[in-house]
Amino acid sequence: MTEWKINNHSKRQFAIQRNDHEISIVEPQNNGSFKILAEIDTHNQITNVHDPLLYVSADTNNEELNIFDHS
């Protein structure tokens, strides 16, 4: 997978994980685990955001990811 351009406008701390056909945005928890905030299926071009305080858009054609906090 090539390098995606990531436009992070969020003030939250998170990590981005990816494999061949999926990108996940995860937030570290105090107990050492991670909470999945969003999942992007790059093969089917489907974005699922699991956190209502986060807005995520993915442009799979241009390999660009945009991340914002909801007001």
Contacts in CASP RR format, 6 or more apart in sequence:
PFRMAT RR
TARGET T0000
AUTHOR 0000-0000-0000
METHOD contacts of the structure
MODEL  1
MTEWKINNHSKRQFAIQRNDHEISIVEPQNNGSFKILAEIDTHNQITNVH
DPLLYVSADTNNEELNIFDHS
1 18 0 8 1.000
1 19 0 8 1.000
1 20 0 8 1.000
1 42 0 8 1.000
2 63 0 8 1.000
3 63 0 8 1.000
4 18 0 8 1.000
4 23 0 8 1.000
4 63 0 8 1.000
4 64 0 8 1.000
4 65 0 8 1.000
5 62 0 8 1.000
5 63 0 8 1.000
5 64 0 8 1.000
5 65 0 8 1.000
6 16 0 8 1.000
6 64 0 8 1.000
6 65 0 8 1.000
6 67 0 8 1.000
7 64 0 8 1.000
7 65 0 8 1.000
7 66 0 8 1.000
7 67 0 8 1.000
8 67 0 8 1.000
9 66 0 8 1.000
9 67 0 8 1.000
9 68 0 8 1.000
9 69 0 8 1.000
10 54 0 8 1.000
10 67 0 8 1.000
10 68 0 8 1.000
10 69 0 8 1.000
11 69 0 8 1.000
12 27 0 8 1.000
12 54 0 8 1.000
12 69 0 8 1.000
13 27 0 8 1.000
13 28 0 8 1.000
14 25 0 8 1.000
14 26 0 8 1.000
14 27 0 8 1.000
14 28 0 8 1.000
14 37 0 8 1.000
15 25 0 8 1.000
15 26 0 8 1.000
15 27 0 8 1.000
15 28 0 8 1.000
15 34 0 8 1.000
16 23 0 8 1.000
16 24 0 8 1.000
16 25 0 8 1.000
16 26 0 8 1.000
16 65 0 8 1.000
17 23 0 8 1.000
17 24 0 8 1.000
17 26 0 8 1.000
18 24 0 8 1.000
21 41 0 8 1.000
21 42 0 8 1.000
21 43 0 8 1.000
22 39 0 8 1.000
22 40 0 8 1.000
22 41 0 8 1.000
22 42 0 8 1.000
23 39 0 8 1.000
23 40 0 8 1.000
23 42 0 8 1.000
23 58 0 8 1.000
23 65 0 8 1.000
24 36 0 8 1.000
24 38 0 8 1.000
24 39 0 8 1.000
24 40 0 8 1.000
25 36 0 8 1.000
25 37 0 8 1.000
25 38 0 8 1.000
25 39 0 8 1.000
25 54 0 8 1.000
25 56 0 8 1.000
25 67 0 8 1.000
26 34 0 8 1.000
26 35 0 8 1.000
26 36 0 8 1.000
26 37 0 8 1.000
27 34 0 8 1.000
27 35 0 8 1.000
27 37 0 8 1.000
27 51 0 8 1.000
28 34 0 8 1.000
29 35 0 8 1.000
35 51 0 8 1.000
36 50 0 8 1.000
37 49 0 8 1.000
37 50 0 8 1.000
37 51 0 8 1.000
37 54 0 8 1.000
37 56 0 8 1.000
38 47 0 8 1.000
38 48 0 8 1.000
38 49 0 8 1.000
38 50 0 8 1.000
38 51 0 8 1.000
38 54 0 8 1.000
38 56 0 8 1.000
39 47 0 8 1.000
39 48 0 8 1.000
39 50 0 8 1.000
40 46 0 8 1.000
40 47 0 8 1.000
40 48 0 8 1.000
40 56 0 8 1.000
40 58 0 8 1.000
40 60 0 8 1.000
40 65 0 8 1.000
41 47 0 8 1.000
41 48 0 8 1.000
42 58 0 8 1.000
42 60 0 8 1.000
45 58 0 8 1.000
45 60 0 8 1.000
47 56 0 8 1.000
47 57 0 8 1.000
47 58 0 8 1.000
49 55 0 8 1.000
49 56 0 8 1.000
52 70 0 8 1.000
53 69 0 8 1.000
53 70 0 8 1.000
54 67 0 8 1.000
54 68 0 8 1.000
54 69 0 8 1.000
54 70 0 8 1.000
55 67 0 8 1.000
55 68 0 8 1.000
55 69 0 8 1.000
55 70 0 8 1.000
56 65 0 8 1.000
56 66 0 8 1.000
56 67 0 8 1.000
56 68 0 8 1.000
57 65 0 8 1.000
57 66 0 8 1.000
58 64 0 8 1.000
58 65 0 8 1.000
58 66 0 8 1.000
59 65 0 8 1.000
59 66 0 8 1.000
END
